[in-house]
């Protein structure tokens, strides 16, 4: 049950790629690949889960097969067909506060995960986090509270999803009011002794098996749970964790044809009525496919739990599936400094910068989880505007198609992790390439870059551009590369996590003598959040910008003739608007 959906098949050059998946009843459909005795090749079957015990007369299971020329584009085509069928658009995802703004996280891997250090309780600790953020100009805009805050029962399931007085003596609402932060709240499976179930004297219908899990089977339960949380303590995003545990541990979810869809649908409908969004965590592919029918599921954890030093940042594969279904990938929390005092996790984070880059390039939530006094201010501010709005690319960074060829056939791609994405503004495209744990140098063709939003592929035409490596101190590496056409290649050096490779490709603006690089003190120098338009008017390039009122925005250009970088600081007006102008890249004005 944990895999198999969808199945992607490709040939040796990806000129032929096929995606096969269910088109309905995702929670009770299945794929199987096996080699029966006497067969020379594997057999593939698609159908209803073998554990389902009853199928009504006239029931129809639908299967979708989509063909294309490469993996990521074919997956995108597949996802657009599913989203179109179930009318899932990007409105909720684009307007999700916890996706758009910087948050402070306390989940597994965080310094304050089941740990409050020198503070007597979580209320004291979170108010200290807020004061520390204010004192240091860190624009956190919401608080994620993990599984440490509610009452647990049998097998550590949820007995009652309310705050323990030992955690927040004055309640979650007090912390939300004092900090001004709305809440992203974690939940797991319900215990068999949950207070909400009729079997235990509660008012709601639950399915309780002989094991450890109780499942709500009552739309009024979800309406009650989410409405009271929204009204009483400012819940904005509901995080449903342990999805695989529920689906794998409750027999009724495996034998009932429709129960999985009903369960997730009731949760989603209640969240929609309350104006909330939902994050899925510990999800199987079937859960995120089911979310195509649930518009308020806007984000999903694309990784395992973060612990300093593990490799859960490798989300390039998961991001392909999630983005195709209209869901933002979430890398999970991370530490912004290598070592921190008074922290639950004492092992060192080998590359806070890599964690930051992957988080921002995911287009999902960005959630540092440092101890009080332990944050890297410059690194956190590199992710966002001064008001906490995250500056991100136009789509998530995804694994290159060639990485799958390398894994499958041992040739044709990088031997390690390599992703790419872009920002598109006014028809111009800026590309971002990130590689880590590459065992050898890789000659990357520009034809491997993702298609721009309008569908044009760089393999047929690539504008004159310049490729640079830069650090967040605004220093551009001297080995910048001029790109004249699509035949050019970039050498992505072998690397580990500490010296990961980050390349940035900016288009040459005709007649200007160079390229607009943007904010070189940000992970994403050109973003749709900051740059509204880049327009040539009467021989002058006019760059319209937005941000927080009075924010100072440092913009840079590069001269392609000599690699010289020119920078200027622009102060936005009282409405948060600003304009950069130049006829050539050596003479900038605000």
N, C-alpha and C positions, 0 to 999 in steps of 0.2 A: 504493500500500500504506500510505502514511502517514496517510491519513484515511478518511472515508466511513463509519465505523462508530462509533456508530449514526447513523442518519439521523433528524433531528427535524423535523417539519413542524407549523406552527401557522398559525392564521388571524389576522385583524387585531386581535382582542381576546382571543386565546388561550382562547376558550371551547371550541375544538376543537384538541387537540394530539395528535399521533401519533408514537410512537417505533418505528422498524423496525430490527431487528438480526438477526444470526445467533443461533441458540440452541445451536449446537454447532460444533466445529471452527473456533473463532474465528481461528486463525492462518492458515487457508487459505480462509476465506470472504471475500466482497467485495461491495461496493455500487458501482453505477455510475449516474451521472446525466448524460445528454447529450441533444442535440437533433438527431435524424437529419434529413437533407435532406428538405424538404417537410413536416416536422412543425411545427405551430404551438406546441406545448407540449413541455417536456422529457419524456424517457422515463426511467423508473427500472427498474433490474434488480438482483436479488440472486442470488448464486450462488457457485460455486467460482472461485477465482482462475484466470484464463485461462492462467497459466503452469504450473499443475499438469498433469503429463504422464500420470498413471495414476489412474483411479478404479475401485475394485473393484466387481464386480457386487453389486447389493443395497445399495450405500452410500446412505444417506439424509442429506441436508443439511436442517437445520431452521431455519426463520425465525420470529422472534417479532415480533408487532405489538401494541402496547399503546396504548390511547386514554385520554385524560384531559382536564382542563380548563385546565391551564397547564403550562409547561415543567418547572419544578423538581419539582412534585408528580408529573407523569407520568413523568419520569426516575426518581424515587424508586420509583414503582410498578413500573416496568420492572426496576430493579435488584433489588427485593425478590423478584420472580418468578424472576430468574436465580439469586439467592443461595439461594432456597428449593429450586430444582431441583437445585443442586449442593451443598446443605447447607453453605454457607459462613456461619458466624455471626460474632459480634464478639468471641469469646473471645480469640483471639490478638492482635487489634488493641487491645483494652482492656488486655491484660496485657503489651504490648510495652514493655520498659524504655526503649528509645530514643525512644519516642513520649511516654511519661509524664514523663520527667525531662530536665532541662537538660543539653545536651552541648556539648563544645567541638569546633569543626569546622576542617578544614584543606583543604577542597576548593576548586575553582576560584572565585576571588574572595576567598578567605581571605588574611590577611596572611602565613601560613606555607604557601602553596601553591607547591611547588617552590622554596622559599626559607626559609632559616633565619636570615637577618639576621646579627646579631652572634654567633650561636651556631655552633659548629663542625660540628654535625650535628643531626639531628632528635631524637635521644635527649636531648641537652642542652637543646634548645629546648622540648620537651614537658615535661620536668621543671621548667623555668623557668616554664612556663605554670601548672603545678600549684602551685608555690610562690606565684606571684603571686595565683592564685585563693584559696589558703588565707589569705594575708596580708590580702586584701581582702574576705573573706567571700563569695566567689562560689561557689555550690554546684554546680559542674559535676559530673556523675555518670558520664560516660563520654567516650571520646575517639574521634572519627572520623578515620581515616587514609585519605588519598586515594591516587591512582595513583603517587605518588612513591616508594613503599616497596618495590615488588617488581621482579623481573627482567623486562626486556622483550627481545623478539626482533625478528623480521622485521616491518616496517611498524608498529613500536611495539606489537605485540600482546603478550600475556602469554607469556613463555617459561617462567617458573617462579614460582608464586605463593608465594614465600617472601621473607623480609626480606633486603635487601642489608646487608652488614656496615657499609658506609659510612653507612648511614642510622641504624640502631640497633645500635651496636657490641656491646651486650650482649643484643640480641634484643628483640622486641616484648614477650615475656613479662616481661622485666625492667622495662620501662616500665609495663606494666599492674600489676605487683606494687608498684612504688614509688609509683605514683599512686593505686592502689586503683580505677582506672577500667577497666571492661570495654571491649571494642573493637567499634566499627562499622567494617568494612573494605571498601574499594572494590575492585572487579574490573572488567575490561573484556573484550574478545574475546581469544581465545587465538591466538597467532601460528602460522604454518604450520611453524615450527621448534620448537614447544613440546616441552619435555622429557617431557611426560606421554604423548604419542602413540606408539602402536606403530610408526608410520612413521618415528619418530625414535629408536627404541630404548627407548621407554617401555612401561609395562604396560597402557595403556588404549586402548580403541577411540575413534578420532576420525575425523571426516569432514574431509578437507583438500582444498580446491579449488585451482584454479590461480591464485587471487588472493592475498588477504592474510589469510584467516580460516580458523581450524581450529575445529570444533565438537565438543564431547564428545558421544559417542553411546554412553554406558556408565554405567549407574546406579552401578556400583562406584567410578567416578571421583569422582562427587559425594559419595558416602559417605566416601571417603578424604580428599578435600580439606576437607570441612567438619568431619569428626570430629577430624582432626589439628589443625586450626586452633582448634577449640573446646577441645581438651584441652591443647594446648601453649601457646597464648598468649591464651586468654580471649576468643575471638570470641563476640559475642552477636547481632549483626545483620550479615547478608551483603548488601552493596550490589552489585547487578548493573547496571552502567552499559553504555552503548553498545549498547543493545538494538536501536535502529533501524539501527545500522551492521551488526550481525550479520544481521538479517533482510533488509536491503536489499543486503548485499554477498555473501552466500553463496547461490549458485544453488540448492543442494539444499533450502534452506528455502523456496524459491519454487516448486519443482516437485514436492516430496514432500507428499502430502496430510496426513500425520500427524507429520512430523518436528518441526515447531514445537511442537506440543502435547507430544510426547515429551520434547523438550529441556527445556522449562520444567517439565514434570511431574517429571522425574527430579531436577532441582535442588530443587524444592519438597519432594519426598518425603524426600530426604536431610536437608534443613534441619529438617523436622518430626521426624525420628528423633533428631536431635541437640539438639532443643529450641531451635533458632534461628528468628529471623524474617528476612524478606527485604524489602529495598527495591529497587524498580525505578527506573531512571533512564534518561533519553533514550528513553522508551517511546512507542510508537504506541498508539492506542486498542485495537488488536487484542491487544496484550500485556496491558493491564490487564483486558480482557474475559476473556482466558484465565486470569487470576489468580482469577476467580470459582471455578475448579476447584482452586485451590491455597490452602488456608486460611492458610498462614504468610506469604503476601504481604500485609503489613499496611500498607505505605506506598509512595507513589510520588512522585517529584519532579513537581510540578505546574507547573514553570516552566523557563525557560532557565537557564543558569548565571548566578549573581549576579556582577556587577561593580559597584563603587560608581558610582551615577548612572544605571544602566540601569533599564528598566521591567519587570524580570522579576517584580516583586511583584504583578503583575496576574493573580492565580490564581483569581479568582471563577468563571470559566467552567469551568476544569479541575476545580475542586472539586465541581461538580455531577456530572460523570461519575464521578469517583473515589469520592465518598461514596456514590453510588447502588450501587456495586459493593462496598461495605464496606471501602474503602481510605482511609487518612488521607492528605490532601494535604500535601506538604512544599514550603515556599517556597524552600528552600536557605539557606545560611549568610548572614550579614550583619555589617556593622560597626556597633557601637553608638555610635561617635563619628564626627564628620565627617572629621577628618584625624588620621592616626596616623604617628608616626615609625617608621623601620626596618620598613616594611611593603612587601610585594611590590607592592601596588596603591597608587599615590600619588595617584590622583584622589580628590576629596572625595565622601563620601556625603552627598547633600543632605538626607536625612531619616532619620536613625537611628530616630527615634520611629515613623515610618510602617512601616519594616522590622520593628520589634518588634511593633507592633500586628497587622500582617498575619500574622506568624509565629505569634503566640499564637492569633489567631482562626481559623487554619487547622485547629486541633486536631492537627496533625502535629508532627514534631520541631521543636524550637527550638534553633538552633545558632549562637550568636555566634562570631566568628572574628577577634577583635581581636589586636593584637600585645601582648606583655607590657607592662603599664603603660598600655595604650591603651583599656581598657574603661570604659564608663559604668556604675558600680556600681549606682546608683539605677535606671537603665533596665533592667538585667538582673534585679535583684531584683523589679521590677514584673511579671515574668512568672511568678513561682513562689513556693512556700513557702520557708521558710529552709533546708529540706533538698533543694531543687531540684525538687520535684514541681510540674509546670506547672499553673497555674490557668487552665482553658480553658472555653469554652462547651460546650453539649451537642451541638452539631454544627458543621461548618465554616461559616464565612462564605461565602456564595455570591452570585453576581450576581443582581440582581433580575430577575424575568421581564420587567419593562418595559424593561430595557436591551436585550433582544433585539428588542423591538418598535421601539425607537428605531433600532437599527442596520438592521433590515430595511425599515422603512417610513418612517423619519425623523420619527416622532411618538410621543407617548405615554409617553416615558421620559426618563431623565437622559442628558444629552450628556456622558458620561464614565463613570468607574468608580464603582459604588455597590453595596455588598454589605450583607447583613444576616444575623444569626444570633441565637441566644438561649441562655439557661440556664433550665432548668425544675427547680424543687425544690418538692416537696409540693403540686403543682398550680398554683403561681404561676410566672409567666414574666417574665424580665428580658431585654430585647432590646438588641442592639448593632448600630449602623449605622455604616458607614465609607464615606466618599466621598473621592475624590482625582482630580485632573485633570478637574474638572467645569468645562465651558466657560461654563455659565450656572447661575443659581439653579434649584433644582428643588423643586417642591411635592410632597412625598412623602406619599401616602395611607397610612394605617395598614393598609389592605387589602392592601398590597404586602408586609407582613411575613410571614415564613415561618410555616407551620402549626406549632403546638406538637405535642409528641410524641403527644398523645392524638388528634390529627387535627382538632381544632376549628380553624376559620379565624376570624381577627379580623374578616373582612368581615361576619360575622353578629352578632358580639358582641365588644366589646373592653372589658376592665375599666378602671375609673377608674385613671389612671396619671399619672406625672409624667415628663417628658422633660428631661434636663439634658445640658449639655456640661461636661466637667471635664478638668482637667489632672492629671498624676500627683503634683502637689504637694498634692493633696486639695482644691484650690480649685474650687468649682462655679461655673460662669458664672451671672451674674445673670439672664440671659434664659431661665430655666427655663420650661417650657411645661406647663400643666395639661391633661390629656386626660380628657374626660368620656365620649366614645364613639368609635365607629369612623369618624365623619365628620371627625374632626380630621386636620389635615395638618401636617407638619413642613417648614420651609423649610431645605433643604440648600443652603448658600451655594456659589457658584462658588469654586473653590480650585485650588491646585497641590499638589505633594507636601509642601512645607514647612509649609503651613497646612491640611493635610487635615482633613476634617470627621469628628468622632466624636460620635455621639449615643447616649445611654444612656436606656432607658425602663424605669422601675421601677413595679411595680403598687402602688397604694394599698392598704394593709392595713386592711380595714374596722374602724372604731372606734378606730384608732390615731392618726388625725390626719395621717397621711403615709405615707411609703414607706421601706422598708429599702434603702439604697443599697449597703451592704457596704463592701469595702475600696477606698477611693478612691485608694490608692497602688498599686493593681494595674491592669493592663490589663483584666482581667475581674474586676470587684468581687464578683460573686456567681458562684461556680462549684460544681459538684457535688463537686469535690475538697475544697473547704473547708467548704461548708454542706451538712450532711446532711439537716436537716429545718427547716421553719418551721411551727410548730404553735401554734394559739390554744388555751390551756388556762386555764380559770377566769378569763377576761378578760385574760390576759397572753400576749403572743407570746413563745414560747420558740424560740430559734434554736440548734440544736446544731451545733457546729463541731469540726473536727479539724485537726491539723497536726503539726509537729514538737514533741516534748516541750519545754516552756518557751518556745515561740515566742510573741511578742507580736503579736496581731492587732488592728489598728485598724479598728473598725466604725463606720459612719456611717448616720444617718437624715436625712430631710428633711421639714420641716413644709410641707404644701401650702398653708397659709393665708398664709405669709409668705416661704417659700423658705429659712428658716433651717436650716442643717445642724448637727446635733449628733453629736459623735464620742466614742468611748470606746475605751481600750486594754484588751484582754482578754489575760491571760497564760494559756496553755494549761497543763494539769497534766502530771505526769510520764508520763502515757500519751498525751499529745498531744490530749486532749479539752478542750472548753470550752463554756460556755453563755452566750448573751446573752439578757437578758430585758427586756421593756418593755410597759407597758400603753398608753402614748402615746409618740410618737417624740421627745419632749423630755426624757424621763427614762429613761436607759439604765442597766442594771446588768449586771455579769458574775458 
